[in-house]
């Protein structure tokens, strides 16, 4: 969506490359040690971009329509980047419905700041939102088709910024696919719908992204063979959300992979392999 | 059957909370305080907690288990702006999985969701004879106690390092807390408060004109529960330092200065937005302390506390720009007390030397 918004306005977009060891190391050096691994990766990407473009886009996304919040890290990341890299020139949006900052408002301001005409900004926003929506629908259709697969179906419950990361999440997906499992992602089904479904597991959860993932577990509960939670150390919302889900969902085998900045791929592989073995054995016996 | 009500500890605040609940439930229940926090509390709490949850969760859970073991049937919990707001549902599930039977009630602290009607409804279920008038009276009484004890504690904190006879101030404070626990009306509280303040002010102090001044910022639970911060303020007092801390319950719940727009303004550009829970407060107060002639700042947080982890890079920038030293502590169940003391000592030596060279 962001890329398409800026390109619609006729700007050149530079996107940092897939995460690699160098980016992660730069991020670790630019962060305090207790910051979560995902935020460290983010800082690495920001540092990579410095000097390669005129402005770096660092959004602040805090509270959505219905009062659901993002993780606290998202609240502060703009100010953290400012404090850590005072030399970087930033542009940003602020989405905070509680403060009257709707998504459209945020993009309107951003467009103003970039000197674009209001009508052009509106069109760019519309097109960008539509592009995102289309992309989401495609993913949903593909995932829906996968449900028919005869393979073992494993649902990955992880934040998109973790599981689609080339360094942090992809090794897990590769390992699963090499073991001939069908991989489903909990962040793909429609978010509003899933947030509603999450209420059967938790009445009071207020993190939008975790509600999304939790709702997907309910959504897929009778269609999957196993669940893999994947989280980065020490993720605040996940620390509680996963605990609650594991205590409430009883009949699906699940495992929890916690990733930090110095993990070994071999150990990860062994754990995934034994988890798949368990799922296979269970499937055999239930036949 | 009478309800047996309990709640987790947080410093001395068990006095007003107990009072509030007692006034509201009347004869239909009794308040039994959870046993004081000990090493065993935190061991119990850690054992049944998720792996990398923050430390207040473990203390709360330990308190709950110990209270339930003593026969509690109703547990009170509170809400919060960070992941603390989700504590109660997870803790309730953990305790039920352990086989305890109880009822969980939430004292809503978030100004967004605070409503007198819900509050009244919750206590009405516990005590069918409750009236609105009585509810309001009980709230006023508890709030009055909180304000009085916070003011007294603030005075004690600033001056305890300079007593001529160690323990005098604290004893007056403790007497006040003991007496106020029996108070029946806000007028009695007011009278007791005035008495205590008079006594405190008449205690002889040996305070030099230019005593070292330190500000304390950070996450609210580890700031207000001395057990969880290894009684750090007492340690500081031994060095003869004047300690200032803004965060206490009256400040958090009622101060207009704790609102985000004010804090963002006070942070002078270091925070553009709310960075989560009390992180913004830490940033704003670091700027305040730096600009008001303080010699150093101590920042406390539980390990992994996201809002405070957010605030640290910004505080580091403030420290660099405005030249004020900041010492960061991160508490978990494995923190060593000796380590805390050594680091405090080194910090004290450092700010004292800094003072000398500036002269």
Interface residues (C-beta under 8 A of the other chain):
Chain A: X31 X32 X34 X35 X36 X60 X62 X67 X71 X72 X73 X75 X76 X77 X78 X79 X80 X82 X83 X84 X86 X94 X96 X98 X202 X203 X204 X205 X206 X207 X233 X234 X235 X236 X237 X239 X240 X241 X242 X243 X244 X247 X248 X258
Chain B: X50 X51 X52 X53 X54 X57 X82 X83 X85 X86 X87 X88 X89 X90 X93 X94 X97 X112 X270 X271 X272 X273 X274 X275 X276 X277 X279 X283 X303 X304 X305 X306 X307 X309 X310 X311 X312 X313 X314 X316 X317 X330
